[in-house]
Amino acid sequence: MLETQNLTVRFGGHVAVNSVSCRFAPGTLTAIVGPNGAGKTTYFNLISGQLPATDGTVHLNGRELTGLTASARTRAGLGRAFQLTNLFPNLSVLENVRLAVQATKEGAHRRGLNLWSIWSDHAALTNRALDILQSVSMTAQQHAPVASLPHGDQRKLEVALLMALEPSVYMFDEPTAGMSHDEAPVILDLIRQLKKDKTKTILLVEHKMDVVRELADRIIVLHNGTLVADGEPGEVIASPIVQEAYLGKAKEAA
Ligand SMILES: Nc1ncnc2c1ncn2[C@@H]1O[C@H](COP(=O)(O)OP(=O)(O)OP(=O)(O)O)[C@@H](O)[C@H]1O
């Protein structure tokens, strides 16, 4: 269970996230919606440790993460997708995934230099990496340098790297942003696939209401940094606050 309690951050006089208390259970996908500037990405940053909180706490499975760095939170089980910043463009697809698998198994490499264990570990890491590539249907591209892949495949690989870390929480911030009409379904398929694993908690910041409607088990709404609605998707989407927020957004765009 991921839990934030009174999570708050102030920038000068501006409260970007205002005392947000929420629990996210394994086996649920929660969409976080709200108008531009509502504090959705900032809330993500506070959870994943990119930004220190002014107040409040973050716990994962009873363990307090609040004072930990972002990398320590990753090791604790928080997996956040960053758009392409985690990829090594000059390495092959397989090498990228193998490195991510290796990072997860870090503790297993403290036995000192032993040629047998290096060889057998390498084989085990490769097999695990190949399993992951198979689950994202990228086996055929395993030897391609990442830089040569189309944008959509690079984004897909990023999800594969996240899967390699075996997080208990997956955090996606507008996962299809900047993707073409053809590319977006691939990422949404991967999220659908992750949802089948009932031990995982998934958080999704998303503006596209059709995507939210299809994927979310629950929606929370942030408005001016405050949690203003939380519930079953149909109910929340129909609520005046969401209608107004998205109507407001449509007016802004016009
Ligand atoms: N590092 C920062 N310093 C100052 N203000 C910040 C900082 N980060 C975010 N903010 C402010 O906090 C508020 C919330 O921003 P945030 O990016 O979290 O909104 P959002 O809901 O993710 O918006 P969008 O849907 O447009 O991505 C905004 O007013 C933003 O300007």
The ligand as an SDF file (V2000), in Angstrom:
LIG
                    3D

 31 33  0  0  0  0  0  0  0  0999 V2000
    9.9010   23.9950   -8.8450 N   0  0  0  0  0  0  0  0  0  0  0  0
    8.8530   24.8280   -8.8300 C   0  0  0  0  0  0  0  0  0  0  0  0
    8.9860   26.1070   -8.4020 N   0  0  0  0  0  0  0  0  0  0  0  0
    7.9300   26.9520   -8.3740 C   0  0  0  0  0  0  0  0  0  0  0  0
    6.6740   26.6100   -8.7360 N   0  0  0  0  0  0  0  0  0  0  0  0
    6.4850   25.3600   -9.1680 C   0  0  0  0  0  0  0  0  0  0  0  0
    7.5590   24.3970   -9.2480 C   0  0  0  0  0  0  0  0  0  0  0  0
    7.0470   23.2210   -9.7100 N   0  0  0  0  0  0  0  0  0  0  0  0
    5.7330   23.4370   -9.9160 C   0  0  0  0  0  0  0  0  0  0  0  0
    5.3940   24.7090   -9.5980 N   0  0  0  0  0  0  0  0  0  0  0  0
    4.0430   25.2890   -9.6670 C   0  0  0  0  0  0  0  0  0  0  0  0
    3.1780   24.3850   -8.9970 O   0  0  0  0  0  0  0  0  0  0  0  0
    1.9110   24.3480   -9.6550 C   0  0  0  0  0  0  0  0  0  0  0  0
    1.5780   22.9340  -10.0170 C   0  0  0  0  0  0  0  0  0  0  0  0
    2.3250   22.5270  -11.1530 O   0  0  0  0  0  0  0  0  0  0  0  0
    2.2700   21.0590  -11.7740 P   0  0  0  0  0  0  0  0  0  0  0  0
    3.2520   21.0150  -12.8900 O   0  0  0  0  0  0  0  0  0  0  0  0
    2.4100   20.0680  -10.7020 O   0  0  0  0  0  0  0  0  0  0  0  0
    0.7870   21.0060  -12.3390 O   0  0  0  0  0  0  0  0  0  0  0  0
    0.1250   19.8640  -13.2290 P   0  0  0  0  0  0  0  0  0  0  0  0
   -1.2000   19.5850  -12.6290 O   0  0  0  0  0  0  0  0  0  0  0  0
    1.0440   18.7200  -13.4060 O   0  0  0  0  0  0  0  0  0  0  0  0
   -0.0730   20.6390  -14.5990 O   0  0  0  0  0  0  0  0  0  0  0  0
   -0.0710   20.1120  -16.1350 P   0  0  0  0  0  0  0  0  0  0  0  0
   -1.3320   19.3510  -16.3180 O   0  0  0  0  0  0  0  0  0  0  0  0
   -0.0590   21.3670  -16.9220 O   0  0  0  0  0  0  0  0  0  0  0  0
    1.1700   19.2820  -16.3310 O   0  0  0  0  0  0  0  0  0  0  0  0
    1.9940   25.2950  -10.8380 C   0  0  0  0  0  0  0  0  0  0  0  0
    1.4580   26.5320  -10.4440 O   0  0  0  0  0  0  0  0  0  0  0  0
    3.4960   25.3780  -11.0810 C   0  0  0  0  0  0  0  0  0  0  0  0
    3.8180   26.6180  -11.6680 O   0  0  0  0  0  0  0  0  0  0  0  0
  1  2  1  0
  2  3  1  0
  2  7  2  0
  3  4  2  0
  4  5  1  0
  5  6  2  0
  6  7  1  0
  6 10  1  0
  7  8  1  0
  8  9  2  0
  9 10  1  0
 10 11  1  0
 11 12  1  0
 11 30  1  0
 12 13  1  0
 13 14  1  0
 13 28  1  0
 14 15  1  0
 15 16  1  0
 16 17  2  0
 16 18  1  0
 16 19  1  0
 19 20  1  0
 20 21  2  0
 20 22  1  0
 20 23  1  0
 23 24  1  0
 24 25  2  0
 24 26  1  0
 24 27  1  0
 28 29  1  0
 28 30  1  0
 30 31  1  0
M  END
$$$$
